[in-house]
Amino acid sequence: MSEMPLDHSTPSASYRYPPKPDLELAFQAVRKARIPQIPDVVFALRDELGRPEPDIRVAAELISRDVSLTGQVMKAVNSPLFRCRTKITNMHQAVAMMGIARLTNLVTAQAIQRMLGVTEGPAQVVWDGMMVRARAILTVAEVVGGVALDEAYLFGIMQNAGSLIFVEMAPDYGTEWVLRNETDPLGLMEYERKRLGVDHVTVGFLLAGNWRLPEHIALAIYHHHDSDFGFSADSAVGVLVALSKLAHSLVVMRHGNHEQLELPADQERALRDLAIDDEDWAALCDRAQAGEWATQL
């Protein structure tokens, strides 16, 4: 795995990056895990997106080379979440409708889901929990104006990806994750640092950088458990962190742990920052208790 590509010399105001020693420990943890290689199409799309004038035809052709991934993306684009008036039948239409940046996020999310998805053992429990959180984030994002659902979903999948790495490294990690992930995530991170030397948010930050996700997504992964996240929802990082706070509350509520929310003050601030009123929040709570999450992309 290559070095972290994010530029630590010029951090955005109020954003804290992982210390270099922690990133080195995260790097060693990732090297020990059996992580499949992310498809080349993800990097190729990021390269195209970084050009002065990205070409939508090139982007469409890149995606179309991976038949399986194309099918996943087309299914997502035509899902109720995107509310397309007419059915999208080919990748050129999809790129024209969504733009290269949004479609690149969607392709990346689908590729990561295909790459990391687990169907057995303790890792499956962690993976299933990650997907529930991703869908909870989508559910909140649906009621917040101006939030790109593709970006929210990509962040939702990635925010706890480090936990999936730890399942392979420590036989008892799955049990600790089940016990603490919802009711005591800060305690889970403390356990991780004592048991493995590094926490899952630092590993997630590293993975996001190596897979060339947008920098604000990597920062949101690193900060999503912060009790005082120090930046507001007028920033891209702040929006994602606020979504994560509310999604956490909804997942805890769904499982009946109403009195065990991690930090109610964070929920109140997130509601305020995202301008979600009492009526919308009550509706979200009703959906959570009924298990009615947003359609999975």
C-alpha positions as CSV (number, residue, x, y, z in Angstrom):
1,M,0.0,0.0,0.0
2,S,1.3,3.4,-0.9
3,E,1.9,6.4,1.3
4,M,-1.1,8.5,2.4
5,P,-1.6,11.1,-0.4
6,L,-3.4,13.8,1.7
7,D,-1.4,17.0,2.1
8,H,-0.7,17.4,5.9
9,S,1.3,20.6,5.4
10,T,-1.7,22.7,4.6
11,P,-4.6,21.5,6.7
12,S,-7.9,23.3,6.5
13,A,-8.7,25.6,9.5
14,S,-9.8,23.6,12.6
15,Y,-9.4,20.2,11.0
16,R,-7.1,17.9,12.9
17,Y,-5.2,15.2,11.0
18,P,-4.0,11.9,12.5
19,P,-0.5,12.1,14.0
20,K,2.1,10.5,11.8
21,P,2.9,7.8,14.4
22,D,-0.8,6.8,14.4
23,L,-0.8,6.7,10.6
24,E,2.2,4.4,10.6
25,L,0.5,2.0,13.0
26,A,-2.6,2.1,10.8
27,F,-0.4,1.3,7.8
28,Q,1.0,-1.7,9.6
29,A,-2.5,-2.9,10.5
30,V,-3.8,-2.6,6.9
31,R,-0.7,-4.5,5.6
32,K,-1.6,-7.4,7.9
33,A,-5.2,-7.6,6.7
34,R,-6.4,-9.4,3.6
35,I,-7.9,-6.4,1.7
36,P,-8.7,-7.0,-2.0
37,Q,-7.4,-4.5,-4.5
38,I,-9.9,-1.8,-5.3
39,P,-10.8,-1.9,-9.0
40,D,-8.6,0.2,-11.4
41,V,-11.7,1.9,-12.7
42,V,-11.9,3.9,-9.4
43,F,-8.4,5.4,-9.8
44,A,-9.0,5.9,-13.6
45,L,-12.1,7.9,-12.8
46,R,-10.3,10.0,-10.2
47,D,-7.6,10.7,-12.7
48,E,-10.2,11.8,-15.3
49,L,-12.0,13.9,-12.7
50,G,-8.7,15.7,-11.9
51,R,-8.2,16.8,-15.5
52,P,-8.8,20.5,-16.3
53,E,-11.7,19.5,-18.5
54,P,-13.0,16.0,-17.6
55,D,-14.6,14.1,-20.5
56,I,-18.0,12.5,-19.7
57,R,-17.5,10.1,-22.6
58,V,-14.2,8.8,-21.2
59,A,-15.8,8.4,-17.8
60,A,-18.7,6.4,-19.2
61,E,-16.4,4.1,-21.2
62,L,-14.2,3.5,-18.2
63,I,-17.2,2.3,-16.1
64,S,-18.7,0.3,-18.9
65,R,-15.5,-1.9,-19.1
66,D,-16.6,-3.5,-15.7
67,V,-19.8,-5.3,-16.6
68,S,-20.6,-6.2,-13.0
69,L,-19.9,-2.8,-11.6
70,T,-21.9,-1.2,-14.5
71,G,-25.0,-3.3,-13.5
72,Q,-24.7,-2.2,-9.8
73,V,-24.3,1.5,-10.8
74,M,-27.3,1.4,-13.2
75,K,-29.4,-0.2,-10.5
76,A,-28.5,2.6,-8.1
77,V,-29.0,5.4,-10.5
78,N,-32.5,4.1,-11.3
79,S,-33.4,3.6,-7.6
80,P,-36.1,5.8,-6.1
81,L,-33.5,7.9,-4.3
82,F,-32.5,9.7,-7.5
83,R,-36.1,10.2,-8.6
84,C,-35.2,10.0,-12.3
85,R,-38.2,11.0,-14.5
86,T,-37.1,8.5,-17.2
87,K,-35.2,5.2,-16.8
88,I,-31.5,5.5,-17.4
89,T,-30.5,2.8,-19.9
90,N,-26.8,3.3,-20.5
91,M,-23.7,4.7,-18.7
92,H,-23.5,7.8,-21.0
93,Q,-26.9,8.8,-19.8
94,A,-25.9,8.2,-16.2
95,V,-22.8,10.4,-16.5
96,A,-24.7,13.1,-18.3
97,M,-27.4,13.1,-15.6
98,M,-25.2,13.0,-12.5
99,G,-21.9,14.4,-13.6
100,I,-18.5,12.8,-13.3
101,A,-17.8,13.8,-9.7
102,R,-21.1,12.3,-8.3
103,L,-20.9,9.2,-10.5
104,T,-17.3,8.6,-9.4
105,N,-18.5,8.6,-5.7
106,L,-21.2,6.2,-6.6
107,V,-18.9,3.9,-8.5
108,T,-16.4,4.0,-5.6
109,A,-19.1,3.2,-3.1
110,Q,-20.3,0.2,-5.2
111,A,-16.7,-1.0,-5.7
112,I,-16.0,-0.8,-2.0
113,Q,-19.2,-2.6,-1.1
114,R,-18.4,-5.4,-3.6
115,M,-14.8,-5.6,-2.3
116,L,-15.4,-5.5,1.5
117,G,-18.7,-7.3,1.7
118,V,-18.6,-10.3,4.0
119,T,-21.1,-13.1,4.3
120,E,-19.9,-15.2,7.2
121,G,-18.4,-15.2,10.7
122,P,-17.8,-12.2,13.0
123,A,-16.9,-10.0,10.1
124,Q,-20.4,-10.4,8.7
125,V,-21.8,-8.9,11.9
126,V,-19.5,-5.9,11.6
127,W,-20.3,-5.5,7.8
128,D,-24.0,-5.7,8.4
129,G,-23.7,-3.0,11.0
130,M,-21.8,-0.8,8.7
131,M,-24.4,-1.2,6.0
132,V,-27.2,-0.3,8.4
133,R,-25.3,2.8,9.4
134,A,-24.8,3.7,5.7
135,R,-28.5,3.4,5.1
136,A,-29.3,5.4,8.2
137,I,-27.1,8.2,6.9
138,L,-28.9,8.1,3.6
139,T,-32.2,8.3,5.4
140,V,-31.1,11.5,7.2
141,A,-29.5,13.0,4.0
142,E,-32.8,12.6,2.2
143,V,-34.4,15.4,4.3
144,V,-31.4,17.7,4.3
145,G,-31.3,20.1,1.3
146,G,-28.1,20.2,-0.7
147,V,-26.6,17.0,0.4
148,A,-25.4,14.7,-2.4
149,L,-26.7,11.2,-1.7
150,D,-23.8,9.5,-3.5
151,E,-21.3,11.3,-1.2
152,A,-23.3,10.6,1.9
153,Y,-23.5,6.9,1.1
154,L,-19.8,6.6,0.3
155,F,-19.0,8.2,3.6
156,G,-21.6,5.9,5.3
157,I,-19.9,2.8,4.0
158,M,-16.4,4.0,4.8
159,Q,-16.8,5.5,8.3
160,N,-16.3,2.2,10.1
161,A,-14.3,0.3,7.5
162,G,-11.4,0.2,10.0
163,S,-13.5,-2.0,12.3
164,L,-13.7,-4.6,9.5
165,I,-9.9,-4.7,9.4
166,F,-9.7,-5.3,13.1
167,V,-11.9,-8.4,13.0
168,E,-9.1,-10.2,11.2
169,M,-6.5,-9.0,13.7
170,A,-8.1,-9.8,17.0
171,P,-10.2,-12.8,17.7
172,D,-12.2,-11.0,20.5
173,Y,-12.8,-7.8,18.4
174,G,-16.2,-8.9,17.1
175,T,-17.5,-9.4,20.6
176,E,-16.2,-6.0,21.7
177,W,-17.7,-4.4,18.6
178,V,-21.2,-5.8,19.3
179,L,-21.1,-4.7,22.9
180,R,-19.7,-1.2,22.3
181,N,-20.3,0.0,18.8
182,E,-23.7,1.5,19.4
183,T,-23.7,2.3,23.1
184,D,-20.1,3.2,23.8
185,P,-18.2,4.0,20.5
186,L,-15.6,6.1,22.4
187,G,-15.0,3.1,24.7
188,L,-14.6,0.9,21.7
189,M,-11.9,3.2,20.3
190,E,-10.1,3.2,23.7
191,Y,-10.2,-0.6,23.6
192,E,-8.8,-0.6,20.0
193,R,-5.9,1.6,21.0
194,K,-5.0,-0.6,24.0
195,R,-5.5,-3.9,22.1
196,L,-4.2,-3.0,18.7
197,G,-2.3,0.3,19.1
198,V,-4.6,2.3,16.8
199,D,-8.3,3.0,16.4
200,H,-10.7,2.4,13.5
201,V,-11.1,6.0,12.5
202,T,-7.4,6.4,11.9
203,V,-7.4,3.2,9.8
204,G,-10.5,4.5,7.9
205,F,-8.7,7.8,7.2
206,L,-5.7,5.9,5.8
207,L,-7.9,3.7,3.6
208,A,-9.8,6.7,2.3
209,G,-6.5,8.4,1.4
210,N,-5.1,5.4,-0.3
211,W,-8.3,4.8,-2.3
212,R,-8.2,8.5,-3.2
213,L,-11.5,9.5,-1.8
214,P,-12.1,13.2,-1.5
215,E,-10.2,14.7,1.4
216,H,-13.2,16.0,3.3
217,I,-14.6,12.4,3.4
218,A,-11.4,11.2,4.9
219,L,-11.5,13.9,7.5
220,A,-15.1,13.2,8.3
221,I,-14.2,9.5,8.8
222,Y,-11.5,10.5,11.3
223,H,-13.7,13.0,13.2
224,H,-17.1,11.3,13.1
225,H,-16.9,10.2,16.8
226,D,-15.6,13.5,18.1
227,S,-17.7,14.9,21.0
228,D,-16.8,18.5,20.0
229,F,-16.2,18.4,16.2
230,G,-15.2,22.0,16.1
231,F,-16.6,22.9,12.7
232,S,-20.1,23.6,11.5
233,A,-22.4,22.3,8.8
234,D,-21.3,25.1,6.5
235,S,-18.3,22.9,5.6
236,A,-18.4,19.6,3.8
237,V,-16.7,17.9,6.7
238,G,-19.2,19.3,9.2
239,V,-22.2,18.1,7.1
240,L,-21.0,14.5,7.0
241,V,-20.1,14.5,10.7
242,A,-23.6,15.9,11.6
243,L,-25.2,13.2,9.4
244,S,-23.2,10.6,11.2
245,K,-24.3,11.8,14.6
246,L,-27.9,11.7,13.8
247,A,-27.6,8.3,12.0
248,H,-26.0,6.9,15.1
249,S,-28.9,8.1,17.2
250,L,-31.4,6.5,14.9
251,V,-29.6,3.2,14.8
252,V,-29.5,3.1,18.6
253,M,-33.2,4.1,18.7
254,R,-34.0,1.3,16.3
255,H,-32.5,-1.2,18.7
256,G,-34.4,0.1,21.7
257,N,-31.5,1.8,23.5
258,H,-33.2,5.1,24.0
259,E,-31.3,5.9,27.2
260,Q,-27.9,5.0,25.9
261,L,-27.3,7.6,23.2
262,E,-23.6,8.4,23.0
263,L,-23.8,12.2,23.2
264,P,-27.3,13.8,23.1
265,A,-25.7,17.3,22.9
266,D,-24.1,16.2,19.6
267,Q,-27.5,15.2,18.3
268,E,-29.0,18.6,19.2
269,R,-26.2,20.4,17.5
270,A,-26.4,18.2,14.4
271,L,-30.1,18.9,14.2
272,R,-29.5,22.6,14.4
273,D,-26.6,22.7,12.0
274,L,-28.5,20.7,9.4
275,A,-31.7,22.7,9.9
276,I,-33.8,19.7,10.7
277,D,-37.0,20.8,12.5
278,D,-38.9,18.9,15.2
279,E,-41.4,17.5,12.7
280,D,-38.8,16.1,10.3
281,W,-36.8,14.6,13.2
282,A,-39.9,12.9,14.6
283,A,-40.6,11.4,11.2
284,L,-37.1,10.1,11.0
285,C,-37.4,8.6,14.5
286,D,-40.7,6.9,13.4
287,R,-38.9,5.5,10.3
288,A,-36.0,4.2,12.4
289,Q,-38.3,2.5,14.9
290,A,-40.1,0.8,12.1
291,G,-36.8,-0.1,10.4
292,E,-37.7,1.9,7.3
293,W,-34.3,3.0,6.1
294,A,-33.6,4.7,2.8
295,T,-33.3,2.4,-0.3
296,Q,-29.7,1.0,-0.4
297,L,-27.8,2.4,-3.4
